[in-house]
Amino acid sequence: MHYCQKVKKRCTPTSDAECEILDGFFCIVSADKDTFSKATLSCQPHTICDSGVQIKPGTDSTDFTCIKYVAIGLIIIGCISFISVLGVLVCRRHQKAREVSRNCLDVSTSAARNIGYGDIMKVETSGASSLTAQQDRLNYNGVKASHTLAQTDAERMERYRSIINNVAKKHHVDPAVIAAIISRASRAGNVIFNTEPPGWGYDHKSFGLMQVNVDPEGGNHKKIGDWDSEAHLEQGTKILVDFIQNIQFNRPRWTKEQQLKGGIGAYYEGVEGVIGNEPEDEPTEGNEYSNDVVARAQWYKERGF
């Protein structure tokens, strides 16, 4: 029996003794590699992990597995470094995503206001005239009256929000401007839905929510779609865009906001009635129209259009 062994079971007349490894030791049996004879038992005490941490216990045939504090520190530092680098990359990615999102929001917000034809919120306006304010028997005029008129039409306008947005996006026009023209021209359909047939304005010379001029001696446009359809709004918006671009061509020195206001006025009285006047001139009937529409558009813009 080897010194690192102890008796597990004593021998008897009919059986040999059994031995086992002492606690705290591990042994390795070696023999001739060819004949497996002359087996020897090599024993050593288990290593005491006093300079590190035991990460795997020993057995009768294996030693304890230890790792030194220095190695532990390096592993911890490595893990922390990896986590830090990963965190930085994730943060940068999220930051970039936020910046892209913010830039998209800024572009979207700018596009929603400018749409290539000026910022409706920067357009100067004096609002509705006393005559226009009398539609709702208001005892005041100006921007306040325009806002009140727009508010009166707001609930009806919600019926058309979806198609207004569709057309506005397609033709790069601020939806608030389209809503304002609908409010001014037909009071969001309130004054034309029960005509015979529905949708016609004064003397059957204009048609639909945007009151497209179909008079042969006027705009001479052909009626497209039903009076409250997306096709009709698209026709009216195209006409508006044509007028804005015409004003841009004829008045290149005007600011975008002045050109936008001029295009709105031209939608009502034609280009000739606008380009003969500078923006600061005394209001014509068309200028009163544009001032009222601009003020209504600003009211709708502030409320999500």
N, C-alpha and C positions, 0 to 999 in steps of 0.2 A: 504493500500500500504506500502510495506517495505521501509526502509530508503535507500536501495541501488537500488530502482526502480524509474523509472520516467514514466510519462504518455506518452504513445505512441499515444493513441486516446481517446479523452474525451467521456464520456457517453452521450447518447441521450435518448429521451423518449422511444425509441424502442431497444436500444442496450446498453450493459454494456461497461465500459471503458476497454481499453487495456493498459497493462504496459510492460515495457522492462527494462533490467538490465542496470544500469548506466555504462558508460565507466570506466574501471579500476577495475571492480568487477566481481566476478563469484559467482553464487548461486547454492545451492543444495536443491532440494525439498525432504523432508523425510515424510513418513506416516506410520501408523500402518501396520505392516507386514501382519496382518490377515484381517483387515477390510478396509485398505487403507484410514481410516478416520483420522481426526485430522492432516491433512497435515501441515507441517511447512516449512518455507523457511529460510535456513541458508546461509548467504552471507559473503564473505571475499574479501578484496582487492587483486588484482593480485600481486604476488611476483615480486619485482623488482630485476632483475638479475644483481645486482651491484657488486657481488663478483665472477662473472663467465660469462658465455656466454649463451644466450638464444638459445636453440636448437629446441624448439617447442612453438609456440605462444599459448596464452590462449584463451578461448572462454567464452561464458556466463555461461557455466557449468563446465569449467576446468581451472586450474591454469596454469601459464607459467611453462614450464619445463626448468630448469637451470642446468648447469654443471659447477662445480668449476674449476678454473685454475689448481689446483693441479691434478685433474682428467684428465684435458686436457693434461697436461704435461706427465702424466703417459701413456695416450693413445698414444701420439706422440712418446714418448720414446719407447713404446712397438712396434709401427709400424716401427720406425727406426731400432730397434733391429732385428725385424723380417726380414726387407728388407736386413739388413746387413748380417744376418746369411744366408738368401737365396742367396745373392750375393756371399758370400764366398763359399757356396756349389756349386753354378753354376760355379764360377771361378775355384774351385778345379776340378770340373768335366771336364771343358774345358781344364784346364792345364794337367789333366791326359790323356785326349784324345789327346792333342798335344804331350805329352810325348810318348804315345803309337804310334802315327803317326810317330813321329821322330825316335823312336826305330825301327819301321817297315821300315822306309826309310833307316836308317843306316844298318839294316840287309839286306834289299833289295840291297842297294848299295854294301855292302860287298859281298853279294852272287853273285851279277852281276860280280864282279871282281874275287872273289876267286873260287866260285862254287866247293869247295873242292879240287881243283887241283892247287892252287897257284894263286897269283895275276899277271896277264899278264903285268901290268904296272911296276912291279918290276923285271921282267925278264931282265937280261943283254943281249944285242944284239949288234952285229957289222953290222947288216944289209946285204943287197944284195952284191954279188960279182960283179966284172966288167962284167963277162960273162952274168950273169942274167940281169944286167942293160942294156946290149946291145940289149935286146928284144925290148926296146923302143928307142934304139940309144942314150942312155944317156952317156954323157961324164964324169960321176961321179958315184961312187958306195957308199956302206955303207947304213946307216939308211936313209939318204936323198933320195937315189935311191929307197929304199923300199917304202918310203912314196909317192914318185912320181908315182910308179907303182900302188900302192893301190888307189891313187887318180884317176888315169886313168880308173880304173875298177869300181869306185864308182857308177856311174850312172847305169851301168848294174847290180851292186850288189843290188840296191834298188828293183829290180824285185823279189829278193829272200829273202828280209828281213823278211817277215812274216813266211815263212817256216823255215828259219834259227833260228828265235826266238823260234818257236814251238819245234824244235828238241833240241835246246840248253837247254830249260827249262826242257824238259823231261829227258835229260841225264846229267843235271847239268854241262854243259860245257859252257864256256864263248862264247857267239855268235860271238864276235869279232875274236876269234880263228878260228871258222868255216869259217867266211867270209874271213879271211886271207889265209886259205888253198885253198878256192875256187879261190881267186885271183891268188895265186901262181900256182895252178895246171891247171886251165883252163882259166885264165884271165876272170873270171866271165862268162864263157861259150863262150867267143868270138872266141876261137881257135878250138872249137869242134862242134858248132851248125850247121855248113855246111859240116861236114864230111859225108861220105856215108857208113853206116847209121849214123845219127847224134849222137854225144855224145862220140865218140871213140877217144882215144889218139893214141900215137905213136904205130904203128904195131898192133893195136887192143889189146894191153896188159892192158890197163886201160880204165875206163869208167866213164862218168858223170862229174858233176861239181867238185867233190872232187877227180876225177880220181882214183877210187878204182881199185886196182891191181887184175885183173882177170886172169893173166898169170898162167897156171898150174905149171910153174917152179918158179913162184914168190909168190905173195900173195895167189893165187889160190882161190879167192873169187868168188862167183856166182853173176852175175848181178841181182840187185833188182831194180825194178821200171824204169821209164824213166830217161833219163840223167839229167833232171832238176826238178825231182820230190822230194817231201818230203820224200818218201820212200828211195830214193837214198841217200839223206843227212843223214837220220837216220842210214843207213848202214855204211856210211863213218864215222859218229860220233861214232858209237859203236866200230869200228875198232880203232879209235883214243883213246877212253877211255881204251880199252884193252891194248894198248901200254903204255899209261901213268901208268896204274896200274902195268904192268909188270916191268916198270922202277922203280916204287916205291918199288916193292918187291926186285928187284935186287940191287938197290942203296938206301937202307933205310937211309943212312947218308947224302944224298943229301938234300938240302932244297926243299920245295914244288915247288918253282920256277924253280930250276934246274931239278927236275923230270918232270915238265910240259914241259920244253924245250926239255928234252931228249925224252919224249913221242912224241912230234912233229917231232923230227928227226927220230924216229923209224917208224913213219907213212910213211916216205919216203924210208928208207933203212933197216928197220927191227931192232929188239932189239939188235942183235949181233953187229951191226955196231955202237951202242951207248954205251953199257955197257962196251965195251973194252976201252973206253976213259973217262977220267975225264972231267968235264965241262970246265976246263981251258986249256985242251989240244989243239994242233993245229987243225984247222977246217978240218973235212972230208967233203965229198960231202953232207952227211946228215946234218952235223953241219951247213954248208952254207945254206941248205934248212931251218933248224930251225931258224937260225938267221934272214933270210929274212922274214919268216912267222911271227916271233915274232914282228919284226919291223912293218910289215903291220898290224898286229893285234892291236898294240898300236895306230896306225893311225886311224883304224876303231873305236877303243874304245873311243878315244877322240872325235869322231863324232857321238856318240849315239848308237853304236852297243853294 
